[in-house]
Amino acid sequence: MKGGINVINLYGAEYHRLQLLRHVGDISQIAGVKQYELATGSEKGVTGVDFRTGSGLNFSVLPDRGLDISYAEYNGIPLCWRSSTGDVAPTYYEPEGNGWLRGFFGGLLTTCGMTYLGEPDTDEEESLGLHGRVSYIPAQNMWIDSRWEGDRYIMWAQGKVTETTVYGENLCRTRRIWTELGATKLHIEDIVENLGYQDTPHMYLFHINPGFPIVAEGSELIAPSSQVTPMDEHAAGKLSDHARCEAPTADFREEVYYHEMEADEDNHIYVALVNRSFNDGQGLGLYVRYHKTQLPRFVQWKMNGEGLYVIGLEPANCWVDGRSKERERGTLEFLEPGGRRHYEVEIGVLTSNTAIESLAEKIEATKRNN
C-alpha cells in the first residue's frame, strides 16, 4: 500500500491495475487459477486447481482430497515434502489402522480430523484409524474464481466436505483457500459446523510439511515456545536437538514434540522453519500464522530419514495420541448441534535472511512480553 492506495509489486516495480493490464492480453499471462484432472494410475480422476500469484508462489489444491494443498513452490524451489504415494484418489482410502499412510502425499497441507485424529485408537468401543477421514473426502459445491477488487487481484477455491454416517456424526466443513496477485503467502479459512442433533467429538489439525531445501542439515525451527514436551521416551532423548534439522539419516525414527506457545498482542502465533544457509547464504523459510484461541495446541513432527525428510508444523485443537487419551484428559472438544468452529491459517514464504531475521525478532519479542 502506498499513500493509502493498494499497489501491485511485481518484478521490482509498482503497478496499479490499469497500468499493469496495458502490458498483457489477459491477466492469466501473469497470474490466475486453472482447473485440471489427473489421468493415470491411482491418481486417475483426481481434480486439482493450480494457483499462480505472479510473484513466484505457485501451489496446487486438490478438491477431491478435501481441498488440501498437494504441492507448493517459490521461484521453482519446492516448499514442501512430497511422499512416494502421489495424489491418490479418495476411492483408495484405507481407514483401518495405519492405512491412511497409503495416500498421505504430504504436500504443503494435509488436514487431519474432523471427529478423530492421531494414532490408531479404540474410543468407547469405536475403532479409529490414523488421522481421520477429512483429507479423503471429495469437496462439493466448488467455487473456483478470481476477480479484481480495486487494485488487488484475488484468486480462490472454495468448497464443502461432509463427514457423516447414519446413526452418527454429521459435520460439514466449508473451506476457502485464497491468495492474490503479487503475494508470497496464502490463506486458509475453515468453518466446521455440526449439522447433526447430538454433541460430536471434534479433533482438528493442520499438517503442514516443509521439505527440502528448506529442510536441510542445520535448518532451524523458530517458535515462541514456552514449553516443549516429548511425546515419548525416544523423543525425550532427543529433546535438546528438537529445533535443529539433521542430514538425511538411515533408519531415523520419528520424533514428536508438543509445544506450548505464546501469542502476540493480536493473539496470533508465528512459527517458521528456516534454512539460513540456502543458496550461498541468501536464506529461505516457510512460516505459519494462526490464532491461539482457535488452535491452542502445536505439534512438531521431526522426520529426518532418507526419503522421509520433512518437518511437520501442526497447529491443532488436540494432541496426537488418540481420541481416547484426549477424552481421558478431559480435553476432548465437542461440537454441539448447530455449533461452529472457525479456523484461519496463513502460510507464507520467507524469501531471504532479512525476512527470516525480521520474523525471528518478532517471535523473540513475543516471548519476552509473555
C-alpha positions as CSV (number, residue, x, y, z in Angstrom):
1,M,0.0,0.0,0.0
2,K,1.3,3.4,-1.0
3,G,-0.3,6.7,0.2
4,G,-3.3,4.7,1.3
5,I,-3.7,3.1,-2.1
6,N,-3.0,-0.5,-2.9
7,V,-0.3,-1.1,-5.4
8,I,0.9,-4.3,-7.1
9,N,4.5,-5.2,-6.5
10,L,5.8,-7.2,-9.4
11,Y,9.2,-7.7,-11.0
12,G,10.8,-5.0,-8.9
13,A,8.2,-2.3,-9.9
14,E,4.9,-1.0,-8.7
15,Y,1.7,-1.0,-10.7
16,H,-1.9,0.0,-10.5
17,R,-4.5,-2.3,-12.1
18,L,-4.8,-0.4,-15.4
19,Q,-1.1,0.3,-15.7
20,L,-0.4,-3.4,-15.4
21,L,-3.2,-4.6,-17.8
22,R,-1.9,-2.4,-20.6
23,H,1.1,-4.7,-20.8
24,V,-0.8,-8.0,-21.3
25,G,-3.6,-9.5,-23.4
26,D,-5.1,-11.2,-20.3
27,I,-4.2,-11.3,-16.6
28,S,-3.6,-15.1,-17.0
29,Q,-0.3,-14.2,-18.6
30,I,0.9,-13.3,-15.1
31,A,-1.3,-15.0,-12.6
32,G,-4.5,-17.0,-12.2
33,V,-6.3,-20.2,-11.2
34,K,-6.7,-23.2,-13.5
35,Q,-8.5,-26.5,-13.0
36,Y,-7.2,-29.9,-14.2
37,E,-7.8,-33.6,-13.8
38,L,-5.2,-36.3,-13.3
39,A,-5.4,-39.1,-15.8
40,T,-3.4,-42.2,-14.9
41,G,-2.7,-44.8,-12.2
42,S,-4.0,-44.4,-8.6
43,E,-4.3,-40.6,-9.2
44,K,-6.8,-41.1,-12.1
45,G,-9.8,-38.8,-11.8
46,V,-8.4,-36.6,-9.0
47,T,-9.3,-32.9,-9.8
48,G,-6.9,-30.1,-9.0
49,V,-6.6,-26.3,-9.0
50,D,-3.3,-24.6,-9.8
51,F,-2.7,-21.1,-8.4
52,R,-0.1,-18.7,-9.8
53,T,0.4,-15.4,-7.9
54,G,2.9,-13.9,-10.4
55,S,5.4,-13.4,-7.7
56,G,6.9,-16.9,-7.8
57,L,4.5,-18.6,-5.4
58,N,2.6,-21.4,-7.2
59,F,0.6,-24.1,-5.5
60,S,-1.9,-26.9,-6.2
61,V,-5.2,-27.6,-4.3
62,L,-7.0,-30.9,-4.6
63,P,-10.8,-30.7,-4.3
64,D,-11.1,-34.5,-4.4
65,R,-8.7,-34.7,-1.4
66,G,-10.6,-32.5,1.0
67,L,-9.2,-29.3,-0.6
68,D,-5.8,-29.9,0.8
69,I,-2.6,-28.4,-0.8
70,S,-0.6,-31.1,-2.5
71,Y,2.3,-29.0,-3.8
72,A,3.8,-25.6,-3.5
73,E,6.9,-23.8,-4.9
74,Y,8.5,-20.4,-4.9
75,N,10.5,-19.4,-8.0
76,G,10.8,-23.0,-8.9
77,I,12.1,-24.1,-5.4
78,P,9.9,-26.7,-3.7
79,L,8.5,-25.6,-0.4
80,C,7.1,-28.9,0.8
81,W,7.8,-32.6,1.1
82,R,6.2,-35.0,-1.3
83,S,5.8,-38.6,-0.4
84,S,6.1,-41.6,-2.7
85,T,2.3,-42.2,-2.8
86,G,1.3,-39.5,-5.2
87,D,-2.1,-37.8,-5.2
88,V,-4.0,-41.0,-4.6
89,A,-7.7,-40.9,-5.4
90,P,-10.1,-41.0,-2.4
91,T,-11.5,-44.3,-3.6
92,Y,-8.3,-46.0,-2.4
93,Y,-8.7,-44.7,1.2
94,E,-8.0,-47.4,3.8
95,P,-9.5,-46.1,7.1
96,E,-8.3,-49.0,9.3
97,G,-5.1,-48.8,11.4
98,N,-2.3,-47.1,9.5
99,G,-3.9,-47.4,6.1
100,W,-4.2,-43.6,5.9
101,L,-0.5,-43.5,5.1
102,R,-1.0,-45.2,1.8
103,G,-2.4,-42.0,0.4
104,F,-0.5,-39.4,2.5
105,F,1.0,-37.3,-0.2
106,G,2.5,-34.9,2.4
107,G,2.3,-31.7,0.4
108,L,2.1,-28.2,1.8
109,L,-1.1,-29.1,3.8
110,T,-2.8,-32.3,4.7
111,T,-5.7,-31.8,7.1
112,C,-6.4,-34.3,9.9
113,G,-9.8,-34.9,11.6
114,M,-12.7,-33.9,11.9
115,T,-14.0,-36.3,14.6
116,Y,-10.8,-38.0,15.4
117,L,-7.1,-37.9,14.6
118,G,-3.7,-39.1,15.9
119,E,-2.6,-42.7,16.5
120,P,-4.9,-45.6,15.7
121,D,-7.2,-46.0,18.7
122,T,-10.3,-47.5,20.3
123,D,-12.6,-45.0,21.9
124,E,-15.8,-46.1,23.6
125,E,-15.7,-49.3,21.6
126,E,-15.3,-47.5,18.3
127,S,-12.2,-48.5,16.3
128,L,-10.4,-45.4,14.8
129,G,-7.6,-45.4,12.3
130,L,-4.8,-42.9,11.8
131,H,-5.5,-39.2,11.5
132,G,-9.2,-39.2,10.4
133,R,-11.2,-39.1,7.2
134,V,-11.3,-35.5,6.1
135,S,-8.3,-35.5,3.7
136,Y,-10.0,-38.3,1.7
137,I,-13.5,-36.7,1.4
138,P,-14.1,-35.0,-2.0
139,A,-15.4,-31.5,-1.9
140,Q,-18.8,-30.4,-3.2
141,N,-20.3,-27.0,-4.2
142,M,-16.9,-25.9,-5.6
143,W,-16.4,-22.3,-6.4
144,I,-13.1,-21.5,-8.2
145,D,-12.7,-18.0,-9.4
146,S,-10.8,-14.7,-9.4
147,R,-11.6,-11.0,-9.6
148,W,-10.3,-7.5,-9.2
149,E,-11.1,-5.7,-6.0
150,G,-9.7,-2.3,-6.7
151,D,-6.0,-2.8,-7.4
152,R,-6.0,-6.2,-5.8
153,Y,-6.5,-9.3,-7.9
154,I,-7.9,-12.1,-5.6
155,M,-7.9,-15.8,-6.5
156,W,-9.7,-18.5,-4.6
157,A,-11.0,-22.1,-4.4
158,Q,-13.9,-22.8,-2.0
159,G,-16.0,-25.9,-1.3
160,K,-17.6,-28.1,1.3
161,V,-16.7,-31.6,2.7
162,T,-19.1,-33.5,4.9
163,E,-18.0,-36.3,7.3
164,T,-21.2,-38.1,8.1
165,T,-22.8,-41.5,8.8
166,V,-26.2,-42.9,9.6
167,Y,-26.6,-43.0,13.4
168,G,-23.5,-40.9,13.9
169,E,-21.7,-37.7,13.2
170,N,-22.7,-35.1,10.6
171,L,-20.0,-32.5,10.3
172,C,-19.7,-30.1,7.4
173,R,-16.6,-28.0,6.7
174,T,-16.5,-25.1,4.3
175,R,-13.0,-24.2,3.2
176,R,-11.8,-21.2,1.3
177,I,-8.2,-21.0,0.1
178,W,-7.2,-17.7,-1.3
179,T,-4.2,-15.6,-2.4
180,E,-3.6,-12.6,-4.6
181,L,-1.5,-11.2,-7.4
182,G,2.0,-10.4,-6.2
183,A,1.6,-12.3,-2.9
184,T,4.1,-14.7,-1.3
185,K,1.5,-16.1,1.1
186,L,-1.8,-17.9,1.0
187,H,-4.8,-18.0,3.4
188,I,-6.9,-20.9,4.6
189,E,-10.3,-20.2,6.1
190,D,-12.3,-23.1,7.5
191,I,-15.8,-23.2,9.1
192,V,-16.7,-26.6,10.7
193,E,-20.4,-27.0,11.5
194,N,-22.3,-29.7,13.3
195,L,-25.4,-30.4,11.1
196,G,-26.5,-33.3,13.4
197,Y,-28.5,-33.4,16.6
198,Q,-26.0,-34.7,19.1
199,D,-22.8,-33.4,20.6
200,T,-20.0,-34.7,18.4
201,P,-16.3,-35.1,19.1
202,H,-14.2,-32.6,17.1
203,M,-10.4,-33.0,16.6
204,Y,-8.7,-30.9,14.0
205,L,-5.1,-30.5,12.9
206,F,-3.3,-28.7,10.0
207,H,-0.4,-31.0,9.0
208,I,1.9,-28.5,7.2
209,N,5.0,-30.2,5.7
210,P,8.0,-28.1,4.7
211,G,10.7,-30.2,2.9
212,F,14.0,-29.9,1.1
213,P,15.6,-27.5,0.5
214,I,14.0,-25.6,3.4
215,V,14.6,-28.7,5.4
216,A,18.4,-29.3,5.3
217,E,21.2,-30.0,7.7
218,G,21.3,-27.1,10.1
219,S,17.8,-25.7,9.3
220,E,16.0,-24.4,12.4
221,L,12.6,-24.3,13.9
222,I,11.8,-20.8,15.2
223,A,8.8,-20.7,17.6
224,P,7.5,-18.8,20.6
225,S,7.6,-22.0,22.7
226,S,7.2,-21.6,26.5
227,Q,7.4,-25.4,27.0
228,V,8.3,-28.3,24.7
229,T,7.2,-31.8,25.8
230,P,8.4,-35.0,24.1
231,M,5.6,-37.4,23.1
232,D,7.5,-40.5,24.1
233,E,10.8,-41.7,25.7
234,H,12.6,-41.8,22.3
235,A,11.8,-38.1,21.6
236,A,12.8,-37.3,25.2
237,G,16.3,-38.5,24.5
238,K,16.5,-36.1,21.5
239,L,14.8,-33.1,23.1
240,S,17.9,-30.9,23.1
241,D,18.1,-31.1,19.3
242,H,14.4,-30.9,18.6
243,A,14.6,-27.5,16.8
244,R,17.5,-28.3,14.5
245,C,17.5,-30.5,11.4
246,E,19.9,-33.2,10.6
247,A,21.1,-34.6,7.3
248,P,19.0,-37.4,5.9
249,T,19.8,-40.3,8.3
250,A,19.4,-44.0,7.7
251,D,16.9,-45.7,10.0
252,F,15.8,-42.4,11.5
253,R,13.0,-42.9,14.0
254,E,10.4,-40.1,14.0
255,E,10.2,-37.7,16.9
256,V,7.1,-35.8,18.0
257,Y,7.1,-32.8,20.4
258,Y,4.2,-30.9,21.9
259,H,4.7,-27.1,22.2
260,E,3.0,-24.7,24.4
261,M,3.1,-21.4,22.5
262,E,3.0,-17.7,23.5
263,A,0.7,-15.5,21.3
264,D,1.4,-11.9,20.3
265,E,-0.8,-8.9,21.1
266,D,-3.2,-9.9,18.4
267,N,-3.5,-13.5,19.7
268,H,-1.5,-14.7,16.7
269,I,1.2,-17.3,16.8
270,Y,4.0,-17.3,14.2
271,V,6.1,-20.4,13.7
272,A,8.8,-20.8,11.0
273,L,11.2,-23.5,9.6
274,V,14.2,-21.7,8.1
275,N,17.4,-22.5,6.2
276,R,19.7,-19.6,6.6
277,S,22.4,-21.2,4.5
278,F,20.2,-21.7,1.4
279,N,21.7,-20.5,-1.9
280,D,25.1,-19.4,-0.5
281,G,23.6,-17.5,2.4
282,Q,20.6,-15.9,0.8
283,G,18.2,-17.8,3.1
284,L,14.8,-19.4,2.7
285,G,12.0,-20.3,5.0
286,L,8.3,-21.1,5.5
287,Y,6.2,-19.6,8.2
288,V,2.8,-20.3,9.6
289,R,0.5,-17.9,11.3
290,Y,-2.6,-19.0,13.3
291,H,-4.9,-17.9,16.2
292,K,-4.2,-19.4,19.6
293,T,-7.8,-19.3,20.7
294,Q,-8.8,-21.4,17.6
295,L,-5.8,-23.8,17.7
296,P,-4.4,-23.9,21.2
297,R,-2.1,-26.9,20.5
298,F,1.0,-27.2,18.4
299,V,2.6,-30.5,17.3
300,Q,6.1,-30.8,15.8
301,W,6.9,-33.8,13.7
302,K,10.6,-34.3,13.1
303,M,11.3,-37.0,10.4
304,N,14.9,-36.6,9.1
305,G,15.1,-40.0,7.4
306,E,16.2,-41.0,3.9
307,G,13.3,-40.0,1.6
308,L,11.2,-39.3,4.6
309,Y,12.8,-35.9,5.0
310,V,10.3,-33.5,6.5
311,I,9.4,-31.3,9.5
312,G,5.7,-31.2,10.3
313,L,4.4,-27.9,11.6
314,E,1.0,-28.8,13.0
315,P,-1.4,-26.3,14.7
316,A,-4.3,-28.2,16.3
317,N,-7.0,-28.2,18.9
318,C,-5.7,-31.5,20.4
319,W,-2.7,-33.8,20.7
320,V,-2.0,-36.8,18.5
321,D,-2.0,-39.8,20.9
322,G,-5.6,-40.7,20.0
323,R,-9.2,-39.7,20.9
324,S,-9.5,-42.0,23.9
325,K,-6.4,-40.2,25.5
326,E,-8.0,-36.8,24.8
327,R,-11.2,-38.0,26.4
328,E,-9.4,-39.3,29.5
329,R,-7.6,-36.0,29.9
330,G,-10.9,-34.1,29.8
331,T,-9.6,-32.1,26.8
332,L,-11.7,-33.6,24.0
333,E,-13.6,-30.9,22.2
334,F,-17.2,-31.4,21.2
335,L,-19.4,-29.5,18.7
336,E,-22.9,-29.0,19.9
337,P,-25.8,-29.3,17.4
338,G,-25.7,-26.3,15.2
339,G,-22.3,-25.3,16.7
340,R,-19.5,-23.9,14.6
341,R,-15.7,-23.5,14.8
342,H,-13.7,-21.1,12.7
343,Y,-10.1,-21.6,11.8
344,E,-7.8,-19.2,10.0
345,V,-4.3,-20.1,8.9
346,E,-1.7,-18.2,6.9
347,I,1.3,-19.9,5.2
348,G,4.0,-17.7,3.6
349,V,7.5,-17.7,2.2
350,L,10.4,-16.1,3.9
351,T,12.4,-15.1,0.8
352,S,15.7,-14.0,2.4
353,N,17.6,-13.9,5.6
354,T,16.4,-10.3,6.0
355,A,12.8,-11.6,6.2
356,I,13.9,-14.5,8.4
357,E,15.6,-12.2,10.9
358,S,12.6,-9.8,10.9
359,L,10.2,-12.7,11.9
360,A,12.7,-14.1,14.4
361,E,12.9,-10.8,16.2
362,K,9.1,-10.6,16.3
363,I,8.9,-14.1,17.8
364,E,11.6,-13.2,20.4
365,A,9.6,-10.1,21.3
366,T,6.5,-12.2,21.8
367,K,8.4,-14.5,24.2
368,R,9.8,-11.5,26.1
369,N,6.4,-9.9,26.5
370,N,4.7,-13.0,28.0
